[in-house]
Amino acid sequence: MTILIPQSSHTFHIPVMGTGFTIDTPLRVAKYGISSVISMVDDTLIEQMRKFHCEKAGLPYQEIPDSDDNARALRITGYLNLLDSLVAQQVTALQGSPFDPGSEITRYFELLPDSPLKQDYLEMLSNDDPQGKQQQQEALRSQAIPGSIDINIMTKSNREKYRGTVKLAPEFSDAMAAMRGYADSTLNSSLILSAGMNPKIYSYLGTFDDFFPDEDGHIKKKIILKVSDYRSAIIQGKFLAKRGIWVAEYRIESGLNCGGHAFAIKGELMGPILEEFKIKKDEITKELHPVYNKALAAGNRPTVWKPLDLKITVQGGVGTAAEHNFLLDYYNVESVGWCTPFLLVPEVANVDEVHLKKLAEATAKDVLLTRSSPLGVLYWNLQTSASEQACRDRIAAGKPGTTCPKRHVAFNTEFTEIPICTSSRAYQKLKLEDIEKQNYSPEQLEVIKADVLAKICICHELGGSVKILHGIDPDATPTVCCGPGIVDFSKVASLEEMIGHIYGKNSLLTNPDRPHMFVRELQIYLDDLCNELHRYKLDLSFRTAKYFAEFKENLLGGIDYYRQLANELGNDIQHKFLDDINGLCAKLMAIASPE
């Protein structure tokens, strides 16, 4: 018999944050109906966390050694099964707790937004009939359902695995092994695929039954695509539909106004992108459903007589209840991702005390969009982190680069036959020596060297905070991948306070000059355009004149869209919004593009 999982009443979710910040967040928030996302990059950290939580719960633990070729998948399955079991126990205990002030079930309902379920709870509280109240409480208990334990796989981070110098079969590569680990787990949740399309990874989905519908049309493990534009969404959705895989949710993320890795996508702004999804959502279903059914029939699998549900969600840069509600109401999205602000909520994210203080005190000069990621894409991070300081210390000592203990992003074969990471000491030594042999101008040499030396270890040090907190590695040097919105918050908050902020019950904003999320994104795109043009003039950019023309054209189109959208905003912010947009437009018009 298929058990259908009801939907939570919360209108926000907690996206993935690095490899360690949300690695056990489900154990903190899932019991309250809040969905969150875990990274599957660092299986060594995952194994360490499995050991930690087994010991904490008094459960037996047996190590899965790295010597096992299938260790990555087994570790991920073991950890996810543990989380699934522990959260189930938490929910059972919560549902059985009394409706007393401060109890777990009371906290569950008090955290909810205005919704039919919250209204049922309030009616129960006001009921003076003991028997009727008891009946209402029993009905509420069954509706106190957990949030989803979702996982994130970066499709581009699919490092091939070696035993010595021997390359193992493709299914042992990082992304494939992570997918297999999730597919073999007991979770009934969603797999989020990020960082763009990877045909090899997408095709591998078709080898696991849990991604296909059963006789009742229920899919145990759903697919969420993190996308930055409509065109990419429909291409990827069709590719998967042809293989009998339905995309249950398209999660739109701002190209640059986010935390961690960022992608400029030719100046396409979030507002116009959301508008296109709003208009064309039904088209996606109509176009992909027959393709999907045809593929199911060809694979001798149960077909679905009507299109399956399709959700549109969004994340990146949201910071106020007004923005949250506008995204829900105007664009008809079904959930909004709140990420960076939760770094200041110890009940949710793993941030050690030192970096919690650094985040609370961070200013705009401390949070920069850099070229520090070894993946070769732009990356937001905290410049005052221990990782950044360690990087500067190594450079000053004449020993740049890291020891690269985990090699999850070891993709470069510029100087070696076996791939190495561009943040590693081995690569940076070879690269710096090679640069000196080239005929670069002093200006070019300065930029190129800075790019090489900026690279930090993200697969190991992004888990630094959780290792300090749990005593796994007290000497870790964490890096923090916060987004630019962290400067708007400077208070360490409780879960109640942050959720109250999201739903408009209180405000945690401490930056009186905070721009609207759409305005900030436009400003970041302008800064990126200027930076890339500077590199172009130094002959250090692979961008073309056509790229810059399209970038500028898209920004101007977005500005025209926002001028019209201003009419939909409240009177209290409409005039400032327009003034800010027009000011940025003037700056854009003053930028000279290449011929």
Buried (B, 14 or more C-beta within 10 A) or exposed (E): EEEEEEBBBBBBBBBBBBBBBBBBBBBBBBBBBBBBBBBBBBBBBBBBBBBBBBEEEEEEBEEBEEEEBBBBBBBBBBBBBBBBEBBBEBBEEBBEBEBEEEEBBBBBBBBBBEEEBBEBBEEBEEBEEEEEBEEBBEEBBEBBBBBBBBBBBBBBBBBBBBEEEEEBEEBBBBBBBBBBBBBBBBBBBBBBBBBBBBEEBBBBBBEBEBBBBEEEBBBBBBBBBBBBBBEBBBEBBBBBBBBBBBBBBBBBBBBBBBBBBBBBBBBBBBBBBBBBBEEBBEEBBEBBBEBBBBBBEEEEBEEBEEBBEBBBBBBBBBBBBBBBBBBBEBBEBBBBBBBBBBBBBBBBBBBBEBBBEBBBEBEEEBBBBBBBBBBBBBBBBBBBBBBBEBBEEBBEEEEBBBEBEBBBBBBBEEEEEEBBBBBBBBBBBBBBEEBEEEEBEEEBBEBBBEBBBBBBBBBBBBBBBBBBBBEBBEEBBBBBBBBBBBBBBBEBBEBBBBBBBBBBEBEBBEBEEBBBBBBBBBBBBBEBBEBBBEBBEBEBBEBEEEBBBBBBEBBBBBBEBBBEBBEEBEEEBBEBBBEBBEEBBEBBEEBEBBE
